[in-house]
Amino acid sequence: MKKITLFLAALAVCVTAFADEPITEQPAGVLKNYSREGKSVVYDYENGMYVAYQEGKVSIVFAEDGETVYMKDPLYAMAYGTWVKGSINRDGTLIKIPMGQVVYHSPYYDADVILSWGSTSEGIINWDTYEVEVNYTPDETVSDAVFAIEGETIRLLDSQGAEVLTADDLAEFAATGLSAIWADTRGWVQTIEWGTVLTEIPAAQPAVPANPEIVSWRDLGNESGYNRLEFKIDPVDVDGNPLDIEQGQLTYSVFTDYDELFTFDSYNYGYDFNYQDVTEVPYGQYSYNFSPTSIFFYRTNAEGYDRFFEWRIGIQVYYTVNGVRNASDIVYLEVFPEPDPNPDPTEQTEAPSISADTKQGVHAYFVTITPSEESELFYRYSKDGGEWSEWLPYEDVIPFTEDGSYQVEAYAQAVNKTESHHVSCSFTVTPRTGLDELSGDKAVAGVRYYNVAGQEMAQPNGLTIVITTYSDGTTSAAKVMK
């Protein structure tokens, strides 16, 4: 069979009113999906214009009012994700889609493509160049494309055309059916469809997607891209059953190290995601930095750079159907050895300072420990050369009131550091401790003891507030632990 290219014939016609702009958001209502069959004239740069079988999917939303419907991609050759509005009769047997609605807007030409109904005339073939001229004539008497609802199928009425698809038959090609024209020039958009039958697809069911496979991480040692993650995603569930990726949404995310979600920022990945920050990538994404089996990163782990990740990189797959979202496990590739999550500290805490002082008129020595940096403090003591106490946390000044010779040691411990050097001090509590500094006529006239509730006690017991009165009428107060 020889390749034949069809050339459109320009025309000027009038078409009834149409929508001002395409509907791109899914309208509210009950969504049903249909597979499509039939024939269509299509055009591409490689093959020119030719007759092909329709395939793919048509979505229809049935509005809550019971009268309105919306059909997505009514034309196989103009499937740009736009919706057209129609109506359904009371007994639910007919759908009507008015002509003139916008199915595509070209930003390059700032012009709209609208629905049309019409016919092609017989083609005239030039056997030397294998070119065929086909004229298209819109039928203005047809205001709606009418679809008959027959159980689980929907059929386009009053359309007809060639039954065979060989090159020779294109010389006598003629068809009547649903088509499209430019809204401004009324020129044909080189497509016409006939024999269209839509068959309802059972609703997809939620499922847990199978785990992906990470193949390799290739680091080429620069920050201009080409650090590549290679992977495999099989669109099946955990039991090996195919996922319905026509009705359900299959996506994936990248994670690093300790389940840290990676963001594909708009600065580096603007060509891929319409200049938006993205954390989920559609399955099968094919664009500037993505292929269905790999991702190029603008980060590196090469020597001399800050690492993109410490030790591993992974992928998790999501499958979303009717608002229900299920996820696979995060599957990792360990590129480097796993770092020790609790490495032994090497830096030492700065040592604290320690001092022991007595107070005039108080029979005690008071030990104070002061940190040199933010840290926890610990101390221990021994009396009269005896055994050391356990290490105790230091919270406040420590009073020593019993007579004897003391040695106190202390150290500091900061977070993620080793403990400091130990510091110590020595002192002796005697019967005259606190009285040696009294001079002249000033002497202790009396001592009274109170607990923390303010109740007077006969003698110290536990944490005690000591009030000392001197011969000159002055007083002093101190807290001691007995």
C-alpha positions in Angstrom: 0.0 0.0 0.0 1.4 3.4 -1.0 1.4 6.4 1.3 -1.2 9.0 0.4 -1.5 12.5 1.8 -4.8 14.4 1.7 -4.9 18.1 1.3 -7.8 20.2 2.8 -9.7 22.6 0.7 -10.3 26.0 2.2 -13.9 27.1 2.7 -15.9 29.9 4.2 -19.2 29.0 6.0 -21.4 30.2 8.9 -21.7 28.2 12.1 -24.2 28.6 14.9 -23.3 30.2 18.3 -20.5 28.5 20.3 -18.9 28.8 23.7 -16.5 31.6 24.4 -13.7 29.5 25.7 -13.0 25.8 26.3 -14.0 24.1 29.5 -10.9 22.6 31.0 -12.0 21.7 34.6 -14.1 18.6 35.2 -17.7 19.7 35.9 -19.6 18.5 39.0 -21.7 15.3 38.7 -21.4 11.6 38.2 -18.4 10.6 36.1 -18.5 7.6 33.8 -15.7 6.6 31.4 -16.1 4.9 28.0 -13.8 3.3 25.5 -14.3 4.5 21.9 -14.5 2.8 18.5 -15.2 4.0 15.1 -13.2 5.7 12.3 -11.6 9.1 11.9 -9.6 11.2 9.5 -6.5 12.3 11.4 -3.4 14.3 10.5 0.2 14.2 11.7 3.4 15.6 10.4 5.0 12.2 9.7 2.1 10.5 7.9 0.1 13.4 6.6 -3.7 13.0 6.7 -5.1 9.4 6.7 -8.0 7.3 7.9 -7.5 5.6 11.3 -9.5 3.6 13.8 -10.6 5.5 16.9 -9.3 4.4 20.3 -8.7 5.8 23.8 -11.2 7.0 26.3 -14.2 9.4 26.5 -15.4 10.7 29.8 -19.0 11.9 30.4 -20.3 13.7 33.5 -24.0 13.4 34.3 -25.0 16.5 36.3 -27.3 16.3 39.3 -30.2 18.1 37.5 -30.7 15.0 35.4 -30.8 17.1 32.2 -27.2 18.3 31.7 -24.2 16.3 30.5 -20.6 17.1 29.8 -18.5 15.1 27.3 -14.6 15.2 27.4 -12.8 15.0 24.1 -15.8 14.3 21.8 -13.4 14.1 18.8 -10.7 11.4 18.7 -8.3 13.6 16.7 -8.8 16.7 18.9 -8.3 15.1 22.3 -7.0 18.1 24.3 -8.7 17.4 27.6 -11.6 19.9 27.1 -15.2 19.4 27.8 -18.3 20.3 25.8 -21.8 20.7 27.3 -24.9 18.9 26.2 -28.3 17.6 27.3 -30.0 14.3 28.0 -33.7 13.6 27.3 -36.1 12.6 30.1 -36.1 8.9 29.4 -32.3 8.8 29.3 -32.0 7.5 25.7 -30.5 10.5 23.8 -27.6 12.9 24.4 -27.4 16.1 22.3 -24.1 18.0 22.0 -24.6 21.4 20.3 -22.3 22.4 17.5 -20.0 25.5 17.7 -18.5 24.7 21.1 -14.8 25.3 21.6 -12.7 22.1 21.8 -9.3 23.7 21.5 -7.7 27.2 21.8 -4.5 27.8 19.9 -2.3 30.3 21.9 0.0 30.5 18.9 -2.7 31.8 16.6 -5.0 33.1 19.4 -7.9 31.3 17.7 -10.4 28.6 18.6 -11.4 25.3 17.1 -15.1 24.5 17.3 -17.3 21.5 16.8 -18.9 21.1 13.3 -21.1 18.6 11.5 -20.5 18.1 7.8 -19.4 15.9 4.9 -16.4 15.3 2.7 -16.8 14.9 -1.1 -15.0 12.2 -3.1 -11.3 12.6 -3.4 -9.4 13.2 -6.6 -6.1 11.2 -6.7 -3.0 12.1 -8.6 -1.2 8.8 -9.2 2.1 10.5 -10.0 2.3 12.3 -6.6 -0.1 10.1 -4.6 -1.9 13.3 -3.4 -5.7 13.5 -2.9 -7.7 16.6 -2.5 -10.7 16.3 -0.3 -13.3 19.0 0.2 -15.3 19.4 3.4 -18.7 21.0 3.6 -20.3 21.8 7.0 -24.0 21.1 7.3 -25.6 24.1 9.1 -29.0 22.3 9.3 -27.5 20.0 12.0 -27.5 21.9 15.3 -26.5 19.0 17.5 -24.5 15.8 17.4 -26.9 13.1 18.6 -25.8 10.1 20.6 -28.2 7.2 21.3 -27.8 5.5 24.7 -28.2 1.7 24.3 -27.5 0.0 27.6 -23.8 0.3 28.3 -23.0 1.7 24.9 -23.5 5.2 23.4 -23.6 5.5 19.5 -23.2 8.6 17.3 -26.3 8.8 15.0 -26.5 9.8 11.3 -22.7 9.4 10.7 -21.4 7.2 7.8 -18.3 6.8 5.7 -15.7 4.5 4.1 -15.6 0.9 5.4 -12.1 0.1 4.2 -8.8 1.8 4.9 -6.6 1.0 1.9 -4.8 3.7 0.0 -6.7 3.0 -3.3 -10.0 3.5 -1.7 -9.1 7.0 -0.6 -9.6 8.2 -4.1 -13.3 7.6 -3.6 -13.3 8.6 0.1 -16.4 10.4 1.4 -17.8 10.6 4.9 -20.5 12.4 7.0 -20.0 13.0 10.7 -18.6 15.0 13.6 -15.8 17.4 12.7 -14.2 20.7 13.6 -13.4 24.0 12.0 -11.5 27.2 13.0 -13.9 29.7 14.5 -12.4 32.7 12.7 -11.5 31.5 9.2 -14.1 28.6 9.1 -11.3 26.4 7.7 -11.5 22.6 8.1 -9.3 21.1 10.8 -8.7 18.0 8.8 -10.7 15.6 10.9 -14.1 13.9 10.5 -15.4 11.0 12.6 -18.2 8.4 11.9 -19.4 5.2 13.2 -18.5 6.2 16.8 -19.5 3.8 19.5 -18.7 4.4 23.2 -18.6 1.4 25.6 -18.8 2.0 29.3 -15.7 1.0 31.3 -16.3 -0.5 34.7 -15.2 1.9 37.5 -11.7 1.4 38.6 -11.2 0.0 42.1 -8.8 1.1 44.8 -5.6 -1.0 45.0 -2.2 -1.0 46.6 0.4 -0.5 43.9 3.4 -2.9 43.6 6.7 -1.7 44.9 9.0 0.0 42.3 12.5 -1.2 41.5 15.5 1.1 41.8 18.1 0.2 39.2 21.0 2.6 39.7 22.2 6.1 40.7 24.8 7.6 38.3 26.7 10.6 39.6 28.7 12.4 36.9 30.1 14.9 39.4 28.6 18.2 38.4 25.7 20.5 39.3 24.4 21.1 35.8 22.2 18.0 35.6 22.9 14.5 34.4 23.1 13.0 37.9 20.6 10.3 37.0 18.3 7.9 39.0 17.1 4.9 37.0 14.1 2.9 38.1 11.3 0.6 37.0 7.6 1.1 37.8 5.2 -1.7 36.8 1.6 -0.5 36.7 0.2 -3.5 38.7 -1.0 -4.0 42.2 0.7 -6.0 44.9 -1.0 -9.2 43.6 0.2 -8.6 40.0 -3.2 -7.4 38.7 -3.0 -4.5 36.1 -3.9 -1.1 37.5 -6.5 1.0 35.6 -4.3 4.0 34.8 -6.9 5.4 32.5 -9.4 5.9 35.3 -7.0 5.9 38.3 -4.0 8.2 38.8 -0.5 6.6 39.2 2.2 8.8 40.5 5.5 8.6 42.4 7.7 10.6 44.8 11.4 10.6 45.5 12.8 10.3 49.1 16.3 10.5 50.5 18.0 9.2 53.7 15.5 9.2 56.5 12.2 9.3 54.5 12.8 12.9 53.5 10.5 14.0 50.6 12.3 15.6 47.7 10.8 18.7 46.0 11.3 19.2 42.3 11.5 23.0 42.5 10.2 25.3 39.8 13.6 26.9 39.2 15.2 23.7 38.0 12.2 21.7 36.8 10.1 24.5 35.3 10.0 23.0 31.8 8.5 19.8 33.3 5.7 21.1 35.6 4.5 24.4 34.3 6.8 26.3 36.6 5.3 24.8 39.8 7.1 23.1 42.8 6.1 19.4 42.6 6.6 16.5 45.0 4.6 13.9 42.9 5.5 12.9 39.3 2.9 11.3 37.0 3.7 7.8 35.9 5.3 7.7 32.5 6.3 11.4 32.7 8.4 12.3 29.6 9.8 15.8 29.5 13.0 17.7 29.8 14.4 16.1 32.9 12.2 12.9 33.0 11.7 9.7 31.1 9.4 6.8 32.1 12.5 5.1 33.6 14.8 7.9 34.8 15.2 11.3 36.4 18.0 13.8 35.9 18.9 15.8 39.0 20.6 19.2 39.4 22.4 18.0 42.5 25.5 15.9 43.0 27.2 13.7 45.5 30.6 14.0 43.9 33.7 14.7 45.9 34.1 18.4 46.8 30.4 19.2 46.9 27.8 19.1 49.6 26.1 15.8 49.3 22.6 15.7 47.7 21.8 12.8 50.2 24.0 11.1 52.8 23.6 7.5 52.0 20.4 6.4 50.1 17.7 7.6 47.6 14.4 5.9 46.9 10.9 6.0 45.2 7.4 5.4 46.5 4.4 4.8 44.1 0.8 6.1 44.7 -2.4 4.9 43.1 -5.5 7.1 43.5 -9.0 6.1 42.5 -12.2 8.1 43.4 -10.4 9.9 46.2 -8.9 6.7 47.7 -5.1 6.9 47.7 -2.9 3.8 48.4 0.9 3.7 48.4 3.7 1.2 47.9 6.6 0.9 50.3 9.5 3.3 49.8 12.1 1.4 48.0 15.7 2.6 48.5 19.0 2.2 46.8 21.9 2.5 49.2 24.6 4.4 47.3 26.9 5.0 50.3 27.4 3.1 53.6 24.7 4.0 56.2 26.1 6.6 58.6 26.1 5.8 62.3 23.0 7.6 63.7 24.7 8.0 67.1 28.4 8.7 66.5 30.7 8.9 69.5 31.3 12.5 70.4 34.9 13.7 70.1 34.7 17.3 71.5 35.0 17.7 75.2 32.8 19.9 77.4 34.4 22.9 79.0 35.1 22.3 82.7 32.9 24.2 85.2 34.3 26.3 88.1 33.7 25.3 91.8 33.9 27.3 95.0 33.2 26.8 98.7 32.4 29.8 101.0 31.0 30.3 104.4 28.6 33.1 105.5 28.9 35.3 108.5 26.8 34.0 111.3 25.9 30.7 109.5 27.4 27.4 110.7 27.9 26.0 107.1 30.0 26.0 104.0 28.2 26.6 100.7 29.5 25.0 97.5 28.7 26.7 94.2 29.3 25.0 90.7 29.2 27.3 87.7 29.1 26.0 84.1 31.4 27.4 81.4 29.0 26.5 78.6 25.4 25.2 78.4 25.6 21.8 80.1 24.4 19.6 82.9 26.4 19.6 86.1 27.2 16.7 88.4 29.0 16.5 91.8 30.0 14.0 94.5 31.7 14.5 97.9 33.6 12.6 100.6 33.9 13.5 104.3 36.9 12.9 106.6 38.6 10.8 103.9 35.8 8.3 103.7 34.0 6.8 100.6 32.7 9.0 97.9 29.0 9.6 97.5 27.2 8.7 94.2 27.3 11.3 91.4 24.4 13.7 91.9 22.9 16.2 89.6 23.7 19.8 90.6 20.7 22.1 90.8 21.5 24.8 93.3 24.0 25.9 96.0 24.9 22.9 98.3 25.2 23.6 102.0 27.4 21.4 104.3 26.6 22.0 108.0 28.0 19.0 109.8 31.5 19.4 111.2 34.2 17.7 109.3 36.7 17.9 106.4 35.2 17.7 103.0 36.3 17.2 99.4 33.8 18.0 96.5 34.4 17.1 92.9 32.3 18.2 89.9 32.1 17.9 86.1 29.9 19.2 83.2 28.3 17.3 80.3 27.1 19.1 77.2 25.0 17.6 74.4 27.0 15.6 71.9 30.2 16.2 73.8 32.3 14.1 76.2 32.3 15.1 79.9 34.6 17.8 81.1 37.7 17.5 83.2 36.8 17.1 86.9 37.3 20.1 89.2 37.4 19.9 93.1 37.6 21.9 96.2 38.3 21.2 99.9 37.1 22.8 103.1 36.5 22.1 106.8 33.4 22.8 108.8 34.3 23.6 112.5 32.2 24.7 115.5 33.4 28.2 114.8 32.6 28.2 111.0 30.6 31.3 110.3 31.7 33.0 113.5 35.3 33.7 112.7 34.5 36.8 110.8 32.6 38.5 113.6 34.5 41.4 115.1 34.0 44.2 117.7 30.9 44.2 119.8 28.9 42.4 117.1 28.0 38.9 118.3 25.2 36.4 117.7 22.3 37.2 120.0 20.1 34.3 118.8 19.3 31.9 116.1 15.8 30.8 115.0 14.9 28.0 112.5 12.0 27.9 110.0 10.8 25.3 107.5 9.9 26.2 103.9 6.2 26.7 105.0 7.3 29.5 107.5 6.8 27.4 110.6 9.3 27.8 113.3 11.2 24.7 114.4 13.3 23.9 117.5 16.3 22.8 115.4 17.2 22.4 111.8 15.5 19.6 109.9 15.8 19.1 106.1 15.8 22.3 104.1 15.8 24.9 106.8 15.8 28.8 106.8 18.2 30.0 109.5 17.5 33.6 110.9 20.5 34.9 112.9 20.1 38.0 115.1 23.2 39.9 116.2 24.0 42.0 119.2 23.7 45.2 117.2 20.1 44.3 116.2 20.9 43.3 112.6 19.8 39.9 111.1 20.8 37.6 108.4 19.0 34.7 106.7 20.4 31.6 105.0 19.0 28.3 103.7 20.8 25.1 104.9 20.2 21.4 104.4 20.5 19.4 107.6 
